[in-house]
Structure formats: C-alpha cells, structure tokens
Amino acid sequence: MASIIIPWIFFIQILAITSNSEAKVSAIIVFGDSSVDSGNNNYIPTIAKCNFEPYGRDFPGGIPTGRFCNGRLPPDFISEGFGLKPVIPAYLDPHFSISDFATGVCFASAATGYDNATADILKVIPLWKEVEYYKEYQKKLRAYLGDRKANEVISDALYVISIGTNDFVENYYALPRRKSQFTVQQYEDFIIGIAENFVRQIYSLGARKLSLTGLPPMGCLPVERTANLENPLNCLEERNKVALEFNGKLKATVAKLNKDLPGLKVFFADAYELLLELITQPSQYGFEVVDEGCCGTGLFETGILCNRHTPLTCPDADKFVFWDSIHPSQRTNKIISDQLVPLLKQLFL
C-alpha cells in the first residue's frame, strides 16, 4: 500500500510545484496612454474617445470598448499569454468591480503622457492621477482579499507601462510652450526624469515586475507621414531619431533602476524595433499597407474623425499595420505581444 501512496504524494508535490511556477504573475496592471487604454476615457469629459464604431469591430462581440483599435490591445494579449483573462478591464468602467480587477486592471488614459502638460491638452488623466487610482485600487484590493493575499497580488503582478509618444507628437512638436522651454534633447531628459520618478513611486507602493515600453518609430505613424511636406508620405526620420535617442536614455535608466532598487525587475520592451520590422518588411508578416491606417483615408483620422460615417474605411484591417492614423491594428498588437510574452515569461516566471 505504501508503495502506491508514495508516488501519489510525489505526484501531488510535483503538481503543486508546477502550478506554483505558472501562477507567478498574479495580475496584469496597466499604466499609460491610448496604446494600452481599455476604455477609461469613456468616463471622463474629453474628446479623446473612441467608444463608437468602427472602433472595436473585430473585438469579441464586435463592440467599441474605448480601445483605440479594431480589436484587442497588447495588455489583453499579454494577460492571455500568462494564462490570465483575455481582456483587461478599465478601472473607471462601472460594469466591473474589484473581483474583476484582482487579476488585471487598466489605469491608462488615451492622449496622456509623462508630462502633466500633455494630459492638459485634451483634458485626460495625468500620470500622477493614474497612480492615485492605483492607490485607491490597493485599498479596495486589501478590503476584498485581506492584507496578505492583496500584498501577494501587488508584488506578483506584472505592470505593463506604455506611455511617452504623446509627449512628443501631441505636445512638443505640436505646441509652442515646451519647445520654447527645452531643446528636444532637454525635453527627452525632462521626460526621463519623470519616468524614473514614476517607477520609483510604484516600486514604493509594492510593484516589483515591470515591463516599460519605449517609444515607437513615431516618424512612421501615418499621421506623421502625412505631416511630412518635404518628402510626402515618407517617415519623418528626424522624429525616429529622437525616439531612438530617447529609448537609449530610457534603457540606461532601466539598468540603473534594476541596480538601485532591491527586488525590482524592469524589462525594457523595445516597441521601436518590433514595429519598425513590420513597417519595413510588411510582406513577411502578411501585411499589405504600412503608410496609412485602415480607417477612412488613413492619413489623419483618429478618435472622433474615425467614425461610422467616415468613408473609405478598409474591409480587412488585418492587411494594415495601422488601424487609424496613429494606432496599430489588432493584428499588429498580437504579433508584437507574441514576441514579447516569451521574453517576459523568461524574466518573470
């Protein structure tokens, strides 16, 4: 009899070990801008919204959720990749409660940036306010799970942070104020300082596993190509150069934070290289169009300019790297996430 029991006990131990190693990421917690906002802007007074068709037409159920995409965003795919839920709810969405948020929650706000002045432009949620919502979430989580379990969720969660593009595209290059105060290199340093403080702040609140996304090749966003008057519809190389320069500084900051803060692991998610590959070698990934979005003409439409009445919207967004003039299509989001998930698992499981 004993000989039957011993392997059985051994089997149970193995099961416990394997289920433990799988559950090392308890939740996906999201900070950032429209690249990751799953609908918080629906609940604030701003024009930076997209809770209408054709947004969301390829989302489960075909509904516009407030995601700036035809479907799901990277945090949704990352969550699914870690064996958690396939969609991350927006914190301000009243249809969800703390029981939903315990395994994943999004505090991001479209059109925001590291710089408070960026959030002011379209009256969206500044990054400091995203952190305030996170503190409120922690209180609710402790009330719901008890301190010990809540602290485990907080320290075992993967924090996905994607922000910074609007500081340049919507703020620095579009409006005079920051340009009169900073050269572009000085502005990069100003933003890097805010990014570092933000990481230190959420670390002090218990965050330990972070994926920090760099800037994309912003000069190749269709809206930026449209603005390229000297070389129509080509990438604005000057802006790509700034993105690369900024990413170099952000990488150095990540290395410094990993060294300075005990128990912290920050992964630098290189959105630049991943997206540039799709833009420069589209046919290898089954894409046909890289220089315009699927919605409308694809040259300038985003948000309220991309709506049900917008003519010329493409029938199949899977052939387009971009859904609108700024935001990647669901298929692009999936390809990028599929490349990131194994790297994240390697570091955090």
N, C-alpha and C positions, 0 to 999 in steps of 0.2 A: 504493500500500500504506500509506504514512504517513498518508494522509487517513483510512484506516479505523482505524488504531491510535489516533490522537489522540482521536477521540470516545470510543473504548473506554476509554482511560486516564482521560479526563474522567469517564466514567460510573462507573468504579471509585472515583474520588475522591469523587464525589457520594454513592455508596453508603457509603463509609467515614464521611463526614460525618454522613449521616442515621443510620446505625446507632450512631454515637457519641452523637448527641444523645438517642437513645432509651435508651441504657444508662446515663444519668447517675445513676439511682438503682439501686445495685447490690444492695441487700437491704432488707428491712423488719425493723427491730429494735424489739421491743415491751417497754415497761415499764408497770406499772400494776396494776389490780385486776381484778375479775370482768368489767368491761366489755370487757376485752381478753385475759383469761387463757385460753389454749387448752388447758389441762389440767395445769399444774404442780402444782396442789393434789392431784391423784390420787396423787402420790408423796410426800406429807408427811402426818404424823399430825394431821389436823384434821377437824372435822365440816363445814367449808366446802367440800363436794364436790358434784359433780353428774354423776358418771360412771355414770349409770344412767338407764333410761327413765323418763319420756318425753323427757328432755333428748336432743337430737341426732336426734329422729325425722325432721327434714327435712334433716339433714346428708347429704352424699354417702354412700350406703351405709346411711343410717338408723341410724348408731351414736352412742351417747353418748360424747363425747370428753373431757368435763370442761369444755366450754364452757357457760356459764350462758345457754343459748339453745336454741331448737328447731333451729337450724342454724348458719350461719356468723356471724362477728363482723366489726366494721369492719376490723381489720387484714387479714383474709383478702380482703375485697373491695378494699381499697386495694392490696394486693400484686398482685392480678389486674389492677386498673386500670393499674398500672405495667408490665404485661406480664411480671410475675414469677409465681410459683406461686399457685394458688388457695386454698391453706390454709397457715397459718404454724404450724410445729410447736412444741410446748412443750419448753423446754430440758431439763427433767428426764425427759422421756419416753425410756426406754431403746431404743425402737424406731427412734429417729433418731440420726444421728451428725453429725459436723462437715461432711460433704459435703452433708447436707440443710440444716444451719444456715448454710452460707456464703451462701445467698440469702435467708435470713429465719429469725428465731428469736424466741421469746417468753419473757421472764423474769417476766411478770406473775403475780400471785397473788391469787385471789379473797379478799375481806374484808380486804385490806391498805389502808394509807393512807400519807400523807406522815409522819404522826406514828407513831413506833415503838409508842406505847401502843395504837394502833388494831390493829396486827398482833398484839399480845399477846392481844387479846380472844379470838380463835378460833385462836390459835397458828399463824398463817400466816407467809409470808415477808415480813419487813420490807423497806422500800425499800433500805436500805443493803446488805442481803443480795442483792437483785436486782442491785445494782451489782457486788458480789463475783462473782456468777455471770457477769456481763458481762466482768469482767477475766479470768476463767478461760476464757471463750469466746474472747477475743482471743488468749490463749496458744495454744489449740488451733488457731485460725484461722491463726496465723503458722506453726505446725508443718505445717499442711496445705497452705497456699498459698505459703509463703515470705513474708518481711517486706514486700517491695514491694507484692505483689498484695494481701496482707492489709490493709496500710495504706490501699490504694485502696478496698477494700470498706468499711472502717470509716469513711472520710471521705465516701464517696459514698452510704452507706446513708441511708435515711430512718428516723428514730427516732420512733416513734409512742408518745406518753405519755398515758395516760388514768387518772387517779387523783384522789382527794380527796373523793369523795362519802361514803365510809365514815367519814372523819374526823368528819363531821357527823352522819350518820344513825345510825351504829353506835356512835359514841364520844361526841361532845359532847352530843347530845340524849338519848342512852340511858343514860349512866352518870354518876355524880356527880363523878368525880375532876377532869376538865378544867373542868367548869362551876364548881367551887369555886376553881379557879386563875385562870380567864380569863373576861372578858365575851366575848360572841360575836365582837365586833369585834377584841378582843385575840387571840382564838384564830385568826381569819382571818389576822391579821398573823403570828402564830407559824407557821402553815402556809405562808404566802407565803415566809417566810424559809427554810424547809426546801426549798420548791420551787426557789427561786433557787440555793441551795447545790447541789442535785441537778443542775441544768442546768450550773452551773459545773464540777461534778465530771466529768460525762460529756464536756463540752467538753474538759477537760484530758486525757481519755482518747482524744480524736480525733473525737468526734461533731460534725458541722457542720450537718446538716439536721434540724430538729426540728419535729414537729407536737405542740403542747401543748394538750390538751383542757381546757376549763374545766368548771365544774360544770353538771350538767343542772338543769332546774327540779325540784329534789328534792322540793318540796312536792306535786308532782303524781304522784309514783310511787304506784302503787296502795296499797302498804303504808303510805305516809304519809297518804293519803286515809282509809284505814281507821282511822288513829290520830286523825283529826280529829273529836273528840267534839262540839265546839260546832256544827260545820257538816258533818254526816255526808256522807262520800264526795266532798266538795269538796276542791280543792287547799288545802294549808296555805300561805297566801300569805306568812306570816312567813318560812317557810323558803325560799320562792322569792326573797324579798327578800334574804336572806342570800347565796344563790347568786349573784345579780346583783351584789351588793356585792363579794363575793369575786372574781368574774370581772373586775370593773373594776380591782381591785388586781393581779390576775394579768396583765391586758393591759398595765398600766403597767410591770410587772416585765419582761414580754417586750420591750417597747420599749427599756427600759434595757439588757437583756442584748444585744439586737441592736446597740446603740450601743457598749457596753463591750467586746465580745469580737470581735476581728478574724476575719472569715471565717465567723462564725456567722449562720445564718438560722433564726429561730424563727417558726413560723406559729401564731397563736392560733386553735385550732379551737373555734368557738362552738357547743358542744353545746346550750346553753340555747335559743338562737333556733331552731335546727334542730328540736329535739324539741318545743318549745312549739308550733311551727306545726302539727306532726302532731296534737298533743293538742287544739289549739283549732279546727283545720279538718280533722278526720279524713276527712270525705266527699270532700274534694278529692283525697285520696290513696287513696281506696278502702278506708278503714278503717271499721269499724262500732263498735268498743268501745275506749274510752280509759281508763275508770276502774277496770278490773280486768284482771288477766292472764289468759292462756288456761288456765294450769294450775290445776286444782282450782276453788275459788270465785274465785280470782284476787285475793283480798283480802289474804291474808297468806302464802300458800305460796311458798317459795323453798327451794332446796337439798333437804335430806332430807325436807322436808314436801311437796315436789312429786315424787311417785314413781309407780311403775306402779299402785299401789293407790289413789292419790288419785282420789276420784270427781269427776265433773263437768268433767273436762278437755275443752276445746273440740275439735271435729274439725278446724277450719281456723284455724291460727294467723295466717294472712295477713290475717285480718279484725281482728286485735288489734294495737294499738300495742305492748303489752307481752306477753311470753311468760309470765313469772311476776310476782310482785308487785313486783319490783324491776327486772328486766332486759328490755330491748326484744326484740321478736321479730326473727327473721331479716330479715323484710321491712322493718322499721323500720331495722335496721342497714344494709341495702342502699340504701335511699332516702337516708339520711344520708351514707353513703360516696360515693354517686353525686354528691352535691352537693359533697363535699369534694375528690374526686380532681382535677377540673379546676383548682381553686384551688391545690392542692398542686403540680400539674404546672407551672402558670404560674410558681410561685416556684422550683421545684427542678430543672426541666429546661432 
